[in-house]
Amino acid sequence: MSKLDAYLIELQNEFLKLKDFWINSTLKAKLSMIFLLAMYVLPFISNFILVTLFAVNIEHIKVMDPVMFIYWGILIFFASTFSIISTTLLSIACGYLFGWIAFPILLTMFTISSLIGYFLSSVFDQQTIMSWIGANEVAYNFIEKLKKRANFMVFVMRVTPILPFTVTNVLCSYLSVPLKNYIGMSIIGIGARLGIAVYTGTQISSIVSMEDDPVYKFQKIGLLLGSLILFGILYYLVMKEKDKAMDA
């Protein structure tokens, strides 16, 4: 049997386990899985809608009444909590419209949103999901080693644009990352990513033609490469812990 065949068989077995988990899990666990999947899909949809709205209403937004800004700010706050709005696109747009004054406001908003998401995740049946992970020895060992690198893990999750904002909230809650570690590293990670996004917003020539702007393209590629490097370092550190445990 080739390595590819063995890998395909292993993948098939994992799929069957996932299927059994879905059939035998509680309603809360099923809703949790649907919620996580939705958090991956929603930002792609919202990005398209937001860019379209900006294209049509950019001039009106610039002269919007302060009271309306507050109303929209409250709506956006709750929308970002559930990944209905892409935090990266929102940060770039605010940087474009308001400059660096948007940085402390967005940092506060995203930090509070991450706390709300962290605590709301406890509503879902995470113990069922973690029990399913525990039934897989490889996944369980990896998760246990990952917890030892919780600080770096939270930072990586916050910096990368690969993981939607809410997915990070849920995963950190499910993995029982200590609250003080979660808050501290979230602020650092959110601040780093937010700073890059706001700077990009101050440099692009137009939010409507953002995809063609070289500054935005450079930021997008840079964040992606940086994220892959950080994930690689995290994986290496986790595997290193695993090797140490095996040698002990």
C-alpha angles and dihedrals in degrees: 000000000000124000089249092055091048091050092049091050091049090048090050091051091051090050090052090050089051090049092050090047091053093049095046100036127102124259090255092055091050091049089049092054092047089048093053091048091049090052089060094049102040098066091057091053095043092049091059092046093047094050089049092050091048091050092054101036107027094116092047091050091055092058098035119142114261092237090055089050089057092050091048090045091057091048092048091047092060092039092055091049089065098036091249085131123042107244092208095054091043091052093049091048092050090048089052094048103036108013123215094339085080092061101079092040093052093042090055092044095049093045092053090044091053091052092050090049091048093054095039089056089068087067089070123075097260093156090065091052093045089049089055090051089048090057089063106072096201094048092044094051091047092050092048091052090044090058089061087061094045096133095052091041093056091047092051092047092051096047097047121084089205095082116058115238096249094046089060090051092052096044093049090050092048091049089051094235106185110261096235091051090046094051096044097047092039091058091049094046095042090046093052094048093041092051091054092047095047091047089052089051091053091051105044118096097220135009090210095059093034095129090063095046112109092216092057092044091051091049092047094050092041094052092046094050091043090051093051090050092049092048089049091052091048091050091048092051092048093049089047089057089050092052091049091053091050093049093048 
